[in-house]
């Protein structure tokens, strides 16, 4: 059941935790930072939480005004959850918390690593050459498709199919995370089938190397 517990503390920090301090709440926010998501997508991303628990957190956050639920236009017609303007103000807080948490030891295996986590790292860490041509990528991770747009030295990432793509890459989040850590392994991953690519290979390398070093050549 949704909770209405409060710290009963007038401090702004405590009042913020009254809204987003419940278990899984900030991870729901994390999953919505790149755009609207269906309940099934959220449930899959938060595999350690039960369906009822995810539903409770969604109802609480909606009731507090952090997110809203809306129906997509036809022909999709499905319901999605998205952050409100107030909810989106949590983005720098969540990202800063992630940077702080990098020094926390990893939990024992098995662990999960979702697409959103890797893509948030890509968006935050990539430094594309501002002089490079605008490029659109199709990225498929665990049967979900994302559109990545690189232009004017910035990276934009949104869920869904691009209208057209200069290059595409299909893999899983862990392999993409490893690839971003060492782009030189791309050929090896392609050879063993862990990564499938199409389109302009130079464009793909520009994207991957934009994380490893700023303004890469070739």
VOKOL-325666 format. One line per field, with one value per atom (N, C-alpha, C): residue number from 1; residue in three letters; atom name; y, x, z. Coordinates in nm, 3 decimals, decimal comma, m for minus. Layout:
<atoms>
nr	(NUM	...)
rest	(ALA	...)
atom	(CA	...)
yy	(Y	...)
xx	(X	...)
zz	(Z	...)
</atoms>
This chain:
<atoms>
nr	(1	1	1	2	2	2	3	3	3	4	4	4	5	5	5	6	6	6	7	7	7	8	8	8	9	9	9	10	10	10	11	11	11	12	12	12	13	13	13	14	14	14	15	15	15	16	16	16	17	17	17	18	18	18	19	19	19	20	20	20	21	21	21	22	22	22	23	23	23	24	24	24	25	25	25	26	26	26	27	27	27	28	28	28	29	29	29	30	30	30	31	31	31	32	32	32	33	33	33	34	34	34	35	35	35	36	36	36	37	37	37	38	38	38	39	39	39	40	40	40	41	41	41	42	42	42	43	43	43	44	44	44	45	45	45	46	46	46	47	47	47	48	48	48	49	49	49	50	50	50	51	51	51	52	52	52	53	53	53	54	54	54	55	55	55	56	56	56	57	57	57	58	58	58	59	59	59	60	60	60	61	61	61	62	62	62	63	63	63	64	64	64	65	65	65	66	66	66	67	67	67	68	68	68	69	69	69	70	70	70	71	71	71	72	72	72	73	73	73	74	74	74	75	75	75	76	76	76	77	77	77	78	78	78	79	79	79	80	80	80	81	81	81	82	82	82	83	83	83	84	84	84	85	85	85	86	86	86	87	87	87	88	88	88	89	89	89	90	90	90	91	91	91	92	92	92	93	93	93	94	94	94	95	95	95	96	96	96	97	97	97	98	98	98	99	99	99	100	100	100	101	101	101	102	102	102	103	103	103	104	104	104	105	105	105	106	106	106	107	107	107	108	108	108	109	109	109	110	110	110	111	111	111	112	112	112	113	113	113	114	114	114	115	115	115	116	116	116	117	117	117	118	118	118	119	119	119	120	120	120	121	121	121	122	122	122	123	123	123	124	124	124	125	125	125	126	126	126	127	127	127	128	128	128	129	129	129	130	130	130	131	131	131	132	132	132	133	133	133	134	134	134	135	135	135	136	136	136	137	137	137	138	138	138	139	139	139	140	140	140	141	141	141	142	142	142	143	143	143	144	144	144	145	145	145	146	146	146	147	147	147	148	148	148	149	149	149	150	150	150	151	151	151	152	152	152	153	153	153	154	154	154	155	155	155	156	156	156	157	157	157	158	158	158	159	159	159	160	160	160	161	161	161	162	162	162	163	163	163	164	164	164	165	165	165	166	166	166	167	167	167	168	168	168	169	169	169	170	170	170	171	171	171	172	172	172	173	173	173	174	174	174	175	175	175	176	176	176	177	177	177	178	178	178	179	179	179	180	180	180	181	181	181	182	182	182	183	183	183	184	184	184	185	185	185	186	186	186	187	187	187	188	188	188	189	189	189	190	190	190	191	191	191	192	192	192	193	193	193	194	194	194	195	195	195	196	196	196	197	197	197	198	198	198	199	199	199	200	200	200	201	201	201	202	202	202	203	203	203	204	204	204	205	205	205	206	206	206	207	207	207	208	208	208	209	209	209	210	210	210	211	211	211	212	212	212	213	213	213	214	214	214	215	215	215	216	216	216	217	217	217	218	218	218)
rest	(UNK	UNK	UNK	UNK	UNK	UNK	UNK	UNK	UNK	UNK	UNK	UNK	UNK	UNK	UNK	UNK	UNK	UNK	UNK	UNK	UNK	UNK	UNK	UNK	UNK	UNK	UNK	UNK	UNK	UNK	UNK	UNK	UNK	UNK	UNK	UNK	UNK	UNK	UNK	UNK	UNK	UNK	UNK	UNK	UNK	UNK	UNK	UNK	UNK	UNK	UNK	UNK	UNK	UNK	UNK	UNK	UNK	UNK	UNK	UNK	UNK	UNK	UNK	UNK	UNK	UNK	UNK	UNK	UNK	UNK	UNK	UNK	UNK	UNK	UNK	UNK	UNK	UNK	UNK	UNK	UNK	UNK	UNK	UNK	UNK	UNK	UNK	UNK	UNK	UNK	UNK	UNK	UNK	UNK	UNK	UNK	UNK	UNK	UNK	UNK	UNK	UNK	UNK	UNK	UNK	UNK	UNK	UNK	UNK	UNK	UNK	UNK	UNK	UNK	UNK	UNK	UNK	UNK	UNK	UNK	UNK	UNK	UNK	UNK	UNK	UNK	UNK	UNK	UNK	UNK	UNK	UNK	UNK	UNK	UNK	UNK	UNK	UNK	UNK	UNK	UNK	UNK	UNK	UNK	UNK	UNK	UNK	UNK	UNK	UNK	UNK	UNK	UNK	UNK	UNK	UNK	UNK	UNK	UNK	UNK	UNK	UNK	UNK	UNK	UNK	UNK	UNK	UNK	UNK	UNK	UNK	UNK	UNK	UNK	UNK	UNK	UNK	UNK	UNK	UNK	UNK	UNK	UNK	UNK	UNK	UNK	UNK	UNK	UNK	UNK	UNK	UNK	UNK	UNK	UNK	UNK	UNK	UNK	UNK	UNK	UNK	UNK	UNK	UNK	UNK	UNK	UNK	UNK	UNK	UNK	UNK	UNK	UNK	UNK	UNK	UNK	UNK	UNK	UNK	UNK	UNK	UNK	UNK	UNK	UNK	UNK	UNK	UNK	UNK	UNK	UNK	UNK	UNK	UNK	UNK	UNK	UNK	UNK	UNK	UNK	UNK	UNK	UNK	UNK	UNK	UNK	UNK	UNK	UNK	UNK	UNK	UNK	UNK	UNK	UNK	UNK	UNK	UNK	UNK	UNK	UNK	UNK	UNK	UNK	UNK	UNK	UNK	UNK	UNK	UNK	UNK	UNK	UNK	UNK	UNK	UNK	UNK	UNK	UNK	UNK	UNK	UNK	UNK	UNK	UNK	UNK	UNK	UNK	UNK	UNK	UNK	UNK	UNK	UNK	UNK	UNK	UNK	UNK	UNK	UNK	UNK	UNK	UNK	UNK	UNK	UNK	UNK	UNK	UNK	UNK	UNK	UNK	UNK	UNK	UNK	UNK	UNK	UNK	UNK	UNK	UNK	UNK	UNK	UNK	UNK	UNK	UNK	UNK	UNK	UNK	UNK	UNK	UNK	UNK	UNK	UNK	UNK	UNK	UNK	UNK	UNK	UNK	UNK	UNK	UNK	UNK	UNK	UNK	UNK	UNK	UNK	UNK	UNK	UNK	UNK	UNK	UNK	UNK	UNK	UNK	UNK	UNK	UNK	UNK	UNK	UNK	UNK	UNK	UNK	UNK	UNK	UNK	UNK	UNK	UNK	UNK	UNK	UNK	UNK	UNK	UNK	UNK	UNK	UNK	UNK	UNK	UNK	UNK	UNK	UNK	UNK	UNK	UNK	UNK	UNK	UNK	UNK	UNK	UNK	UNK	UNK	UNK	UNK	UNK	UNK	UNK	UNK	UNK	UNK	UNK	UNK	UNK	UNK	UNK	UNK	UNK	UNK	UNK	UNK	UNK	UNK	UNK	UNK	UNK	UNK	UNK	UNK	UNK	UNK	UNK	UNK	UNK	UNK	UNK	UNK	UNK	UNK	UNK	UNK	UNK	UNK	UNK	UNK	UNK	UNK	UNK	UNK	UNK	UNK	UNK	UNK	UNK	UNK	UNK	UNK	UNK	UNK	UNK	UNK	UNK	UNK	UNK	UNK	UNK	UNK	UNK	UNK	UNK	UNK	UNK	UNK	UNK	UNK	UNK	UNK	UNK	UNK	UNK	UNK	UNK	UNK	UNK	UNK	UNK	UNK	UNK	UNK	UNK	UNK	UNK	UNK	UNK	UNK	UNK	UNK	UNK	UNK	UNK	UNK	UNK	UNK	UNK	UNK	UNK	UNK	UNK	UNK	UNK	UNK	UNK	UNK	UNK	UNK	UNK	UNK	UNK	UNK	UNK	UNK	UNK	UNK	UNK	UNK	UNK	UNK	UNK	UNK	UNK	UNK	UNK	UNK	UNK	UNK	UNK	UNK	UNK	UNK	UNK	UNK	UNK	UNK	UNK	UNK	UNK	UNK	UNK	UNK	UNK	UNK	UNK	UNK	UNK	UNK	UNK	UNK	UNK	UNK	UNK	UNK	UNK	UNK	UNK	UNK	UNK	UNK	UNK	UNK	UNK	UNK	UNK	UNK	UNK	UNK	UNK	UNK	UNK	UNK	UNK	UNK	UNK	UNK	UNK	UNK	UNK	UNK	UNK	UNK	UNK	UNK	UNK	UNK	UNK	UNK	UNK	UNK	UNK	UNK	UNK	UNK	UNK	UNK	UNK	UNK	UNK	UNK	UNK	UNK	UNK	UNK	UNK	UNK	UNK	UNK	UNK	UNK	UNK	UNK	UNK	UNK	UNK	UNK	UNK	UNK	UNK	UNK	UNK	UNK	UNK	UNK	UNK	UNK	UNK	UNK	UNK	UNK	UNK	UNK	UNK	UNK	UNK	UNK	UNK	UNK	UNK	UNK	UNK	UNK	UNK	UNK	UNK	UNK	UNK	UNK	UNK)
atom	(N	CA	C	N	CA	C	N	CA	C	N	CA	C	N	CA	C	N	CA	C	N	CA	C	N	CA	C	N	CA	C	N	CA	C	N	CA	C	N	CA	C	N	CA	C	N	CA	C	N	CA	C	N	CA	C	N	CA	C	N	CA	C	N	CA	C	N	CA	C	N	CA	C	N	CA	C	N	CA	C	N	CA	C	N	CA	C	N	CA	C	N	CA	C	N	CA	C	N	CA	C	N	CA	C	N	CA	C	N	CA	C	N	CA	C	N	CA	C	N	CA	C	N	CA	C	N	CA	C	N	CA	C	N	CA	C	N	CA	C	N	CA	C	N	CA	C	N	CA	C	N	CA	C	N	CA	C	N	CA	C	N	CA	C	N	CA	C	N	CA	C	N	CA	C	N	CA	C	N	CA	C	N	CA	C	N	CA	C	N	CA	C	N	CA	C	N	CA	C	N	CA	C	N	CA	C	N	CA	C	N	CA	C	N	CA	C	N	CA	C	N	CA	C	N	CA	C	N	CA	C	N	CA	C	N	CA	C	N	CA	C	N	CA	C	N	CA	C	N	CA	C	N	CA	C	N	CA	C	N	CA	C	N	CA	C	N	CA	C	N	CA	C	N	CA	C	N	CA	C	N	CA	C	N	CA	C	N	CA	C	N	CA	C	N	CA	C	N	CA	C	N	CA	C	N	CA	C	N	CA	C	N	CA	C	N	CA	C	N	CA	C	N	CA	C	N	CA	C	N	CA	C	N	CA	C	N	CA	C	N	CA	C	N	CA	C	N	CA	C	N	CA	C	N	CA	C	N	CA	C	N	CA	C	N	CA	C	N	CA	C	N	CA	C	N	CA	C	N	CA	C	N	CA	C	N	CA	C	N	CA	C	N	CA	C	N	CA	C	N	CA	C	N	CA	C	N	CA	C	N	CA	C	N	CA	C	N	CA	C	N	CA	C	N	CA	C	N	CA	C	N	CA	C	N	CA	C	N	CA	C	N	CA	C	N	CA	C	N	CA	C	N	CA	C	N	CA	C	N	CA	C	N	CA	C	N	CA	C	N	CA	C	N	CA	C	N	CA	C	N	CA	C	N	CA	C	N	CA	C	N	CA	C	N	CA	C	N	CA	C	N	CA	C	N	CA	C	N	CA	C	N	CA	C	N	CA	C	N	CA	C	N	CA	C	N	CA	C	N	CA	C	N	CA	C	N	CA	C	N	CA	C	N	CA	C	N	CA	C	N	CA	C	N	CA	C	N	CA	C	N	CA	C	N	CA	C	N	CA	C	N	CA	C	N	CA	C	N	CA	C	N	CA	C	N	CA	C	N	CA	C	N	CA	C	N	CA	C	N	CA	C	N	CA	C	N	CA	C	N	CA	C	N	CA	C	N	CA	C	N	CA	C	N	CA	C	N	CA	C	N	CA	C	N	CA	C	N	CA	C	N	CA	C	N	CA	C	N	CA	C	N	CA	C	N	CA	C	N	CA	C	N	CA	C	N	CA	C	N	CA	C	N	CA	C	N	CA	C	N	CA	C	N	CA	C	N	CA	C	N	CA	C	N	CA	C	N	CA	C	N	CA	C	N	CA	C	N	CA	C	N	CA	C	N	CA	C	N	CA	C	N	CA	C	N	CA	C	N	CA	C	N	CA	C	N	CA	C	N	CA	C	N	CA	C	N	CA	C	N	CA	C	N	CA	C	N	CA	C	N	CA	C)
yy	(m0,120	0,000	0,125	0,231	0,356	0,404	0,468	0,514	0,664	0,706	0,850	0,887	0,808	0,834	0,963	1,031	1,156	1,159	1,227	1,246	1,347	1,425	1,527	1,632	1,656	1,748	1,863	1,988	2,104	2,134	2,070	2,090	2,052	2,130	2,101	1,966	1,921	1,789	1,681	1,689	1,590	1,594	1,715	1,727	1,668	1,685	1,623	1,471	1,418	1,274	1,220	1,302	1,261	1,228	1,295	1,278	1,167	1,163	1,070	0,976	0,969	0,889	0,742	0,703	0,562	0,477	0,352	0,258	0,250	0,258	0,251	0,382	0,481	0,603	0,676	0,696	0,767	0,685	0,554	0,472	0,482	0,500	0,530	0,661	0,763	0,892	0,874	0,796	0,771	0,717	0,621	0,559	0,655	0,763	0,858	0,978	0,984	1,100	1,113	1,002	1,007	1,016	1,017	1,030	0,939	0,949	0,870	0,720	0,643	0,498	0,434	0,319	0,239	0,164	0,121	0,046	m0,079	m0,148	m0,271	m0,244	m0,129	m0,095	m0,066	0,007	0,036	m0,092	m0,178	m0,304	m0,388	m0,392	m0,469	m0,405	m0,272	m0,204	m0,220	m0,224	m0,237	m0,380	m0,473	m0,615	m0,664	m0,591	m0,633	m0,594	m0,516	m0,472	m0,546	m0,578	m0,644	m0,546	m0,599	m0,513	m0,423	m0,479	m0,399	m0,286	m0,314	m0,210	m0,097	m0,133	m0,030	0,052	m0,015	0,056	0,150	0,107	0,193	0,319	0,299	0,415	0,511	0,458	0,543	0,624	0,558	0,629	0,739	0,708	0,807	0,927	0,901	1,009	1,090	1,023	1,096	1,184	1,127	1,203	1,323	1,314	1,425	1,525	1,495	1,588	1,573	1,461	1,438	1,385	1,304	1,250	1,252	1,227	1,219	1,101	1,059	0,949	1,005	0,967	1,015	0,908	0,920	0,823	0,878	0,795	0,835	0,847	0,932	0,949	0,822	0,805	0,691	0,700	0,587	0,453	0,380	0,438	0,368	0,350	0,459	0,453	0,398	0,368	0,310	0,421	0,382	0,476	0,480	0,599	0,615	0,705	0,695	0,782	0,876	1,001	1,097	1,195	1,253	1,349	1,481	1,544	1,680	1,777	1,903	2,002	2,000	1,988	1,982	1,855	1,745	1,619	1,623	1,692	1,700	1,778	1,863	1,936	1,842	1,716	1,617	1,567	1,593	1,534	1,563	1,688	1,710	1,648	1,637	1,575	1,425	1,359	1,215	1,186	1,267	1,245	1,269	1,372	1,398	1,283	1,227	1,113	0,994	0,976	0,868	0,888	1,012	1,038	1,012	1,049	1,024	0,874	0,800	0,657	0,570	0,627	0,549	0,489	0,558	0,511	0,405	0,379	0,274	0,138	0,041	m0,090	m0,152	m0,225	m0,293	m0,398	m0,419	m0,526	m0,662	m0,767	m0,901	m0,940	m1,023	m1,076	m1,171	m1,184	m1,118	m0,975	m0,887	m0,749	m0,719	m0,611	m0,568	m0,438	m0,413	m0,287	m0,256	m0,158	m0,130	m0,034	m0,031	0,056	0,202	0,247	0,388	0,430	0,347	0,381	0,403	0,313	0,324	0,445	0,470	0,582	0,716	0,722	0,845	0,872	0,765	0,781	0,831	0,773	0,816	0,963	1,002	1,141	1,238	1,200	1,291	1,297	1,187	1,178	1,213	1,199	1,222	1,369	1,393	1,528	1,528	1,528	1,523	1,649	1,633	1,746	1,840	1,966	2,058	2,077	2,051	2,068	1,946	1,836	1,714	1,732	1,665	1,679	1,622	1,678	1,624	1,479	1,392	1,248	1,188	1,100	1,029	0,881	0,822	0,681	0,606	0,482	0,390	0,292	0,290	0,201	0,106	m0,023	m0,125	m0,197	m0,188	m0,253	m0,342	m0,471	m0,565	m0,545	m0,542	m0,534	m0,400	m0,299	m0,163	m0,074	0,018	0,103	0,246	0,309	0,446	0,526	0,653	0,745	0,834	0,836	0,922	1,023	1,147	1,256	1,332	1,342	1,418	1,539	1,658	1,781	1,895	1,978	2,100	2,068	1,955	1,920	1,868	1,831	1,781	1,647	1,571	1,441	1,447	1,404	1,393	1,248	1,193	1,052	1,045	0,976	0,960	0,817	0,764	0,631	0,635	0,526	0,516	0,515	0,478	0,467	0,604	0,621	0,745	0,743	0,860	0,868	0,813	0,841	0,789	0,788	0,693	0,681	0,673	0,741	0,731	0,603	0,554	0,432	0,368	0,240	0,170	0,070	0,039	m0,057	m0,133	m0,265	m0,351	m0,433	m0,428	m0,503	m0,509	m0,537	m0,535	m0,427	m0,383	m0,273	m0,300	m0,421	m0,448	m0,439	m0,489	m0,482	m0,338	m0,261	m0,119	m0,047	m0,079	m0,017	m0,048	m0,173	m0,211	m0,141	m0,127	m0,062	0,086	0,151	0,292	0,309	0,209	0,214	0,192	0,115	0,087	0,070	0,181	0,174	0,091	0,070	m0,009	m0,154	m0,198	m0,337	m0,357	m0,253	m0,265	m0,381	m0,390	m0,495	m0,634	m0,649	m0,779	m0,816	m0,718	m0,746	m0,778	m0,710	m0,740	m0,880	m0,918	m1,050	m1,164	m1,144	m1,253	m1,244	m1,147	m1,138	m1,063	m1,010	m0,935	m0,802	m0,749	m0,621	m0,640	m0,584	m0,583	m0,438	m0,402	m0,264	m0,256	m0,136	m0,109	0,040	0,075	0,216	0,261	0,387	0,451	0,412	0,330	0,288	0,405	0,506	0,621	0,699	0,706	0,776	0,703	0,570	0,494	0,516	0,516	0,535	0,676	0,775	0,910	0,914	0,843	0,841	0,774	0,658	0,582	0,654	0,709	0,777	0,911	0,966	1,093	1,078	0,955	0,929	0,913	0,846	0,816	0,939	1,025	1,144	1,250	1,377	1,481	1,505	1,538	1,576	1,473	1,346	1,242	1,262	1,211	1,218	1,087	1,094	0,974	0,891)
xx	(0,084	0,000	0,087	0,044	0,119	0,134	0,248	0,274	0,251	0,212	0,197	0,283	0,386	0,473	0,549	0,580	0,654	0,756	0,867	0,966	0,917	0,818	0,769	0,873	0,963	1,074	1,056	1,066	1,043	1,158	1,273	1,387	1,352	1,401	1,371	1,422	1,535	1,588	1,490	1,442	1,346	1,217	1,171	1,047	1,064	1,184	1,210	1,207	1,264	1,265	1,126	1,038	0,898	0,838	0,887	0,831	0,902	1,037	1,112	1,202	1,184	1,273	1,236	1,118	1,080	1,166	1,185	1,265	1,210	1,297	1,269	1,219	1,183	1,125	1,223	1,346	1,443	1,486	1,477	1,509	1,397	1,274	1,165	1,196	1,236	1,272	1,387	1,488	1,601	1,553	1,463	1,417	1,341	1,287	1,208	1,289	1,417	1,499	1,518	1,511	1,532	1,402	1,288	1,161	1,054	0,932	0,819	0,843	0,785	0,798	0,664	0,640	0,524	0,550	0,443	0,459	0,543	0,519	0,593	0,743	0,781	0,922	0,983	0,908	0,957	0,971	0,874	0,877	0,998	1,028	1,142	1,274	1,281	1,403	1,430	1,323	1,335	1,302	1,379	1,346	1,349	1,417	1,422	1,301	1,211	1,089	0,969	0,872	0,751	0,664	0,571	0,479	0,400	0,355	0,277	0,360	0,488	0,573	0,598	0,625	0,643	0,516	0,401	0,274	0,252	0,287	0,273	0,360	0,487	0,575	0,522	0,470	0,417	0,297	0,208	0,092	0,134	0,233	0,280	0,342	0,429	0,497	0,399	0,300	0,197	0,115	0,078	0,000	0,075	0,207	0,289	0,324	0,289	0,317	0,454	0,523	0,656	0,646	0,544	0,524	0,376	0,346	0,206	0,192	0,068	0,035	m0,048	m0,014	m0,092	m0,097	m0,198	m0,214	m0,149	m0,070	m0,008	m0,113	m0,087	m0,178	m0,182	m0,292	m0,304	m0,192	m0,144	m0,198	m0,147	m0,047	0,007	m0,101	m0,155	m0,267	m0,235	m0,108	m0,075	m0,053	m0,064	m0,041	0,107	0,159	0,298	0,307	0,420	0,451	0,563	0,554	0,658	0,673	0,792	0,817	0,746	0,695	0,644	0,763	0,735	0,844	0,913	0,833	0,890	0,972	0,920	0,993	1,125	1,127	1,250	1,358	1,318	1,418	1,502	1,458	1,537	1,656	1,661	1,766	1,907	1,947	2,084	2,110	2,005	2,021	2,048	1,970	1,986	2,122	2,163	2,292	2,408	2,394	2,499	2,508	2,393	2,391	2,462	2,440	2,510	2,660	2,704	2,847	2,907	2,834	2,879	2,885	2,787	2,778	2,878	2,951	3,052	3,155	3,181	3,284	3,231	3,102	3,044	3,076	3,126	3,156	3,034	3,059	2,951	2,888	2,756	2,692	2,735	2,718	2,755	2,674	2,734	2,663	2,552	2,444	2,423	2,373	2,421	2,376	2,310	2,235	2,174	2,239	2,234	2,277	2,182	2,096	1,992	2,036	1,955	1,985	1,991	1,896	1,892	2,020	2,072	2,194	2,311	2,326	2,437	2,418	2,294	2,269	2,285	2,250	2,275	2,424	2,502	2,647	2,698	2,647	2,687	2,654	2,535	2,493	2,578	2,608	2,682	2,830	2,885	3,030	3,077	2,990	3,032	3,063	3,171	3,210	3,235	3,128	3,146	3,214	3,285	3,349	3,241	3,238	3,136	3,142	3,259	3,273	3,227	3,199	3,155	3,014	2,980	2,845	2,739	2,620	2,509	2,484	2,468	2,456	2,346	2,267	2,160	2,193	2,177	2,207	2,083	2,073	1,972	2,044	2,003	2,066	1,961	1,987	1,896	1,962	1,898	1,948	1,839	1,866	1,768	1,628	1,618	1,491	1,420	1,488	1,433	1,517	1,452	1,521	1,528	1,643	1,668	1,722	1,689	1,744	1,847	1,967	2,074	2,107	2,111	2,142	2,263	2,364	2,484	2,491	2,493	2,499	2,552	2,635	2,687	2,752	2,822	2,893	2,807	2,683	2,591	2,532	2,488	2,424	2,282	2,186	2,047	2,003	1,938	1,895	1,747	1,671	1,528	1,486	1,385	1,336	1,261	1,268	1,192	1,280	1,216	1,285	1,316	1,436	1,464	1,394	1,364	1,304	1,403	1,530	1,637	1,763	1,851	1,973	2,095	2,202	2,328	2,403	2,381	2,447	2,363	2,382	2,306	2,396	2,355	2,429	2,329	2,346	2,260	2,346	2,315	2,391	2,310	2,374	2,309	2,376	2,312	2,369	2,510	2,537	2,670	2,778	2,748	2,846	2,867	2,759	2,774	2,857	2,835	2,913	3,062	3,093	3,232	3,288	3,207	3,250	3,278	3,196	3,221	3,349	3,380	3,503	3,626	3,612	3,725	3,674	3,655	3,601	3,686	3,814	3,901	3,857	3,767	3,720	3,603	3,562	3,445	3,460	3,573	3,590	3,581	3,637	3,632	3,489	3,410	3,271	3,189	3,219	3,148	3,183	3,309	3,354	3,288	3,270	3,210	3,058	2,999	2,853	2,788	2,866	2,808	2,751	2,803	2,759	2,731	2,618	2,583	2,572	2,643	2,643	2,595	2,554	2,515	2,535	2,546	2,561	2,706	2,726	2,857	2,946	3,050	3,135	3,210	3,248	3,320	3,230	3,100	3,006	2,996	2,991	2,985	3,110	3,223	3,347	3,354	3,301	3,298	3,217	3,103	3,019	3,090	3,149	3,213	3,336	3,416	3,537	3,508	3,389	3,352	3,343	3,325	3,323	3,465	3,551	3,686	3,776	3,757	3,842	3,767	3,784	3,712	3,765	3,673	3,707	3,795	3,750	3,831	3,841	3,945	3,963	3,919	3,849	3,814	3,711)
zz	(0,000	0,000	0,000	m0,068	m0,062	0,081	0,107	0,243	0,256	0,375	0,402	0,523	0,550	0,663	0,643	0,752	0,746	0,858	0,834	0,939	1,042	1,006	1,098	1,130	1,035	1,054	0,956	1,003	0,918	0,823	0,842	0,754	0,611	0,512	0,372	0,328	0,384	0,348	0,392	0,513	0,563	0,483	0,449	0,372	0,232	0,173	0,043	0,054	0,164	0,182	0,213	0,266	0,281	0,144	0,040	m0,094	m0,171	m0,167	m0,253	m0,173	m0,042	0,040	0,055	0,007	0,018	m0,076	m0,039	m0,120	m0,260	m0,360	m0,503	m0,563	m0,481	m0,536	m0,628	m0,583	m0,665	m0,787	m0,777	m0,895	m0,998	m0,955	m1,049	m1,120	m1,043	m1,103	m1,202	m1,164	m1,254	m1,388	m1,385	m1,509	m1,599	m1,541	m1,620	m1,667	m1,634	m1,670	m1,821	m1,894	m2,038	m2,117	m2,048	m2,118	m2,061	m2,113	m2,061	m2,075	m1,981	m1,981	m1,949	m2,009	m1,974	m1,843	m1,778	m1,654	m1,677	m1,789	m1,816	m1,830	m1,889	m1,901	m1,764	m1,680	m1,545	m1,464	m1,476	m1,400	m1,441	m1,570	m1,618	m1,571	m1,575	m1,533	m1,384	m1,304	m1,159	m1,119	m1,170	m1,157	m1,013	m0,924	m0,785	m0,704	m0,765	m0,696	m0,753	m0,668	m0,715	m0,792	m0,870	m0,946	m0,852	m0,738	m0,643	m0,585	m0,557	m0,500	m0,599	m0,725	m0,827	m0,844	m0,845	m0,857	m0,740	m0,619	m0,501	m0,514	m0,555	m0,568	m0,675	m0,783	m0,889	m0,839	m0,762	m0,709	m0,611	m0,528	m0,432	m0,503	m0,599	m0,669	m0,754	m0,809	m0,884	m0,789	m0,674	m0,577	m0,522	m0,518	m0,468	m0,577	m0,702	m0,811	m0,873	m0,845	m0,902	m1,044	m1,070	m1,204	m1,238	m1,364	m1,407	m1,503	m1,520	m1,610	m1,725	m1,847	m1,961	m2,069	m2,155	m2,263	m2,390	m2,456	m2,581	m2,691	m2,786	m2,900	m2,984	m3,057	m3,148	m3,254	m3,304	m3,284	m3,159	m3,088	m2,971	m2,865	m2,815	m2,721	m2,584	m2,555	m2,425	m2,322	m2,194	m2,085	m2,050	m2,024	m1,986	m1,863	m1,795	m1,682	m1,723	m1,681	m1,711	m1,596	m1,584	m1,478	m1,507	m1,403	m1,415	m1,417	m1,440	m1,436	m1,300	m1,194	m1,059	m1,041	m1,091	m1,082	m1,157	m1,272	m1,351	m1,279	m1,184	m1,106	m1,019	m1,006	m0,931	m1,011	m1,142	m1,226	m1,176	m1,154	m1,106	m0,970	m0,888	m0,756	m0,771	m0,857	m0,879	m0,941	m1,040	m1,106	m1,009	m0,925	m0,826	m0,726	m0,689	m0,598	m0,662	m0,793	m0,864	m0,865	m0,887	m0,884	m0,747	m0,644	m0,507	m0,479	m0,533	m0,503	m0,576	m0,674	m0,746	m0,651	m0,540	m0,445	m0,349	m0,353	m0,269	m0,332	m0,256	m0,316	m0,383	m0,491	m0,561	m0,469	m0,482	m0,404	m0,456	m0,376	m0,423	m0,546	m0,629	m0,746	m0,700	m0,778	m0,907	m0,891	m0,979	m0,980	m1,114	m1,118	m1,243	m1,288	m1,417	m1,475	m1,589	m1,569	m1,666	m1,775	m1,881	m1,995	m1,955	m1,873	m1,836	m1,766	m1,677	m1,605	m1,700	m1,796	m1,891	m1,982	m2,024	m2,113	m2,042	m1,914	m1,838	m1,826	m1,808	m1,805	m1,940	m2,049	m2,182	m2,203	m2,169	m2,191	m2,108	m1,984	m1,896	m1,930	m1,982	m2,000	m2,140	m2,240	m2,378	m2,402	m2,471	m2,511	m2,662	m2,741	m2,887	m2,939	m3,048	m3,114	m3,168	m3,125	m3,175	m3,325	m3,386	m3,530	m3,609	m3,541	m3,611	m3,665	m3,773	m3,829	m3,735	m3,739	m3,660	m3,703	m3,605	m3,633	m3,548	m3,608	m3,537	m3,532	m3,414	m3,393	m3,347	m3,389	m3,337	m3,244	m3,118	m3,020	m2,965	m2,976	m2,924	m2,808	m2,691	m2,571	m2,513	m2,506	m2,448	m2,506	m2,637	m2,709	m2,694	m2,642	m2,640	m2,729	m2,798	m2,894	m2,842	m2,863	m2,820	m2,938	m2,941	m3,040	m2,973	m3,029	m2,979	m3,087	m3,051	m3,144	m3,092	m3,176	m3,142	m3,234	m3,175	m3,255	m3,170	m3,229	m3,165	m3,030	m3,023	m2,901	m2,789	m2,820	m2,716	m2,758	m2,657	m2,679	m2,624	m2,705	m2,660	m2,677	m2,576	m2,579	m2,545	m2,630	m2,607	m2,640	m2,570	m2,606	m2,739	m2,813	m2,938	m3,061	m3,173	m3,301	m3,360	m3,417	m3,490	m3,626	m3,678	m3,812	m3,914	m3,897	m3,981	m3,897	m3,924	m3,845	m3,936	m3,896	m3,969	m3,934	m3,813	m3,768	m3,659	m3,639	m3,535	m3,464	m3,341	m3,259	m3,174	m3,168	m3,086	m2,993	m2,862	m2,763	m2,634	m2,521	m2,390	m2,304	m2,195	m2,116	m2,064	m2,017	m1,962	m2,070	m2,189	m2,297	m2,340	m2,349	m2,383	m2,278	m2,151	m2,044	m2,061	m2,093	m2,116	m2,239	m2,341	m2,465	m2,443	m2,362	m2,332	m2,250	m2,168	m2,090	m2,176	m2,283	m2,372	m2,515	m2,587	m2,723	m2,818	m2,786	m2,873	m2,881	m2,792	m2,794	m2,890	m2,962	m3,050	m3,148	m3,218	m3,318	m3,255	m3,134	m3,067	m3,032	m2,982	m2,948	m3,073	m3,183	m3,308	m3,354	m3,341	m3,386	m3,308	m3,177	m3,098	m3,093	m3,162	m3,171	m3,057	m2,964	m2,852	m2,896	m3,007	m3,062	m3,210	m3,255	m3,397	m3,441	m3,546	m3,592	m3,737	m3,776	m3,914	m3,940	m4,067	m4,101	m4,102	m4,076	m4,086	m3,968	m3,990	m3,877	m3,815	m3,895	m3,840	m3,743	m3,773	m3,685	m3,551	m3,553	m3,429	m3,345	m3,408	m3,334	m3,275	m3,345	m3,290	m3,161	m3,160	m3,041	m2,924	m2,949	m2,841	m2,787	m2,875	m2,831	m2,768	m2,791	m2,727	m2,576	m2,528	m2,384	m2,332	m2,411	m2,367	m2,370	m2,469	m2,480	m2,559	m2,524	m2,594	m2,735	m2,824	m2,961	m3,030	m3,039	m3,102	m3,253	m3,309	m3,454	m3,516	m3,631	m3,705	m3,637)
</atoms>
